[in-house]
Amino acid sequence: MHLDTQIKRIHKTLVITSFNRELYEQYAQGFWHTFPHDLLDLKVYSEETLAIKTTHLHLHCDFVERNSYRPVSSYKHDSVRFCYKVYSIAQALEDWALDDYDRLLWIDADTRFHKHIDEDWITHNLYKGDCLMSYAGRHNLHSECGLLLFNLEHPSTHSYIASVRKLYDTDMIYLLREWHDSFVFDQVRMQYEAKGNRFHNLAAHIDHKVPGSHILAYLYGDTLDHMKGKRKQRGHSKEQQNHEKP
């Protein structure tokens, strides 16, 4: 009897995020207190010691030390601010994911959960077994990378993440038009797609621009709120009020 392995199989996912003491006080405590700790394994990467349990982040140090002097004109060129995600993902592979997990889920720390997510929710909403990574693409704009699911059983996943990290380690990121993580993930993704690797665009079925380009609110606003940008000061995303499942 043939079984649909994507549905029947029991997966084990490591969820990771990153924040320091200041960001915890500003907004990340909302992530921590609404995350379903009893349903999923969570590791918080931080360069500082916090009152909550964290894993010390260290891979970013050389890049930050070399490049902190660079002026920042907008988020598109704030390379240091957005390097922590890349280095947290890379370090998670070294620390945990090689032996213990078959999926790695990054979620930005400016996220609050309205409903509990678990392995079944991830499988149903994010996972596609033959794809290296799941991401939310947007029309005429870089992808939304506040939520990324990496398939650790895909033969090219570790190479993909290493290629992203290499752009930071070598400062080759500064040869790109934009220097934030979403743009970098997109550029390397397109290179890997050209080699035949498959990626899962969670928003591929959406043929129009969603309110505020807030694609995660449109897709999963009933479950979580990614309060990116000025939404953090408001305490919620206004796009949530008009949430409509596609």
N, C-alpha and C positions, 0 to 999 in steps of 0.2 A: 504494500500500500504506500503510495507516494504522499509525503507530508510536505506542506509549505514550510520550509525551514525558517523563513523570515518571521512567520507568525508563531510557530510551535516552539522554536528554540528559546532557551533561557539565556539571555545575554547578561553581561556584567559591565556596567558603565561607570567610569570615574568622571565625576563632575568637578570642574576646576574653575576658579575665578581668582582675581587678584585685587588687593587694595592695601593701602597703608593706614596709619592711625588717623590722619586727617580725613581721608575719604570714608573711613568707617564712621566717624562722628557725623560727617555730612549726610551720607546716604546709605552706605553699605550695611549698616546695622539692620536696615529694612530687608535686605537680601538675606542676611544671616538668620533673622528671626522668623521669616516666612518660608525658608527653604525646608523641604521635607527630609530632615536628617535621618529619620527612621526608615526611609524608603530607598535612599540613594547615598552612595559614598561621595563625600565632598572634601576637597582639599583647597584651602585658601592659601595662595602664595603671597607673601609680603616681605618687603625688605626691612620691616620693623617688627619688633616684638609687641604683640597686642594682648589684650585681656582674654580674647578668645583663642582657640587653638589654631595655629597657622603653621605652614611649612616655609622655612626660610628661603627666599628667592635670592640667588646670587649670580645667575648667568648674565644678568643685565649690566653688571657693574662696569665693565670695561667700556661698553658702548656709551653708557651715560656719562662716564668720566671724560671720554673723548669729545662728546658732542653737546654737552650742556651749554657751551658758549654760544651756540648758533641762535640767531634771532628768530622769533616766531611771528609770522605775519597772520597766520590763520591755522585752523586745525589741520589743513592740508599739508602743512610743513612743520607740524609739531612732532618731530620724529621721536624725541625722548619720551614725551607723555605717552605715546602709543606703542612704545617698544615693550612695555611690561607684559602685554598679552602674548606677544610672540615668544618672549623668553620664558614665560610661565608654561606655555604649551610645550616648548622644547624641554624644559626641565622636568615636567610631569612625565614625559616619555622616559627620561633617564631614571627618575625616582620610583615610578610606580607601574607604568603601563605595560612594560615589556612582558611581565610574567602574570600579572594579576587581572588584567582587564582586556576586553575585546572592543570596547568603544570608549572614546574620550570626548566629553561634552564640555565645551567652553560656554559660559554664560557671563555676560558683563555684570559687574557688581552693582550697577544702578538699576537692578531689576528687582521687582517684588512679585511674589507668587500669590495669585488669587485662589488657585486650586493646587492641590498636590500633584506633582508629576512623579512618575515611576518608570520602571523599565518598559512596561507595556505602552505607556504614553509616548516614550521616546521611539519605540519600535513603530508604532502606528503613525506618528506625526513627522518624524525626522529621518528615520533610517531607511536606507536602500542598500541591500546586501552587496551589489556589484559595484558600488560607488565608493570612491576614496573619501569624499567629504560631502556633507550636506551644508548648504548655505542659502541665504535669501537674496536672490538677485533683484535688482531694481532697474526700471527703464531709464536709460540715459543718465545713469548715476552709478557710482561704485556700489558694490554689494553691501548689504547690511550684515556686519560680522559680529553683532552683539551676541549671536548664538551660532555656534559652529559644532557640528558633530563629525568626528574623525573615526573612520572605520579602521581599527588597528589590525584587522586581519587582511586588509588589502595589501598586496605586495609592494605598492609604491607610497604608502602613507608616510613612512618614516623618511623616505627620500624627499617627499614633498615638503615636510616640515623642516628638514635640514636645509633645503634649498631656500626656503623663506628666511630661516635664521642666518644663512650665509650672507644674505644681502645686508644684514645688520652687522654681523661680525667683521665684514670687510669694508663697511661704509659704502658699499655699492648702491645702497638705497638712495643715495644722494644723486645718482644718475637718473633716477626716475622723475617723472613729472610731479608726483605727489609722494609724500613720505609717511603717510599714516598707514596703519595696519591693514585696513580694508583694501586700499589700493594695492598694497604689496601682495596680499593674499590673491587678489584678482589677477595680477600680472603673472604670478607663478602658476596659478591655476590654468590660465590659458596656455602656458608652455606645456604643462602636463597633459592637458586635453589634446594638444597637437600631437602628443606621443601616443595617444590612444586610451588614456585613462579617463574613466567616467566620473563625473561629479553630479550631485543631486541638487538642482536648483529648486528649493522649496516653493518658490513663487513662479515657477515656469508657466503655470496655468493662468496667471493673471495678465491680462492684455491691456491694462490701463494703469495710469499713475494713481496711487492710493493717497488719501489725505495726509499731508505733511511728509510724504514719502516714507511714512512710518509703517513699513511692511510687516514688522513683527506684531504690531497692534492689529493690523488687518488679518493676519493669519492666526494669531494665538492670543488675542486680546482678552478672551474669556478666561484664560489660564494664567497669564503673566503680563506684567507691565514693564517694558524696558523704557525707563525714564531718561532717555538720552538728551544731552544738551540742556537747555533751560527748563526742560520738564522736571529736572531734579528739584529746582527751587519751588515749583508748583506742587510737587509731591505726587503727581500723577500725570499721565499723558492725556491731553484733551481728546486725542483720537480714540481713546477707549470708549468715550461716551457714545460714539456712533459706530461701535464695532459691529461688523457684519461678516459673518463667515462666508467665504466664497462658495 
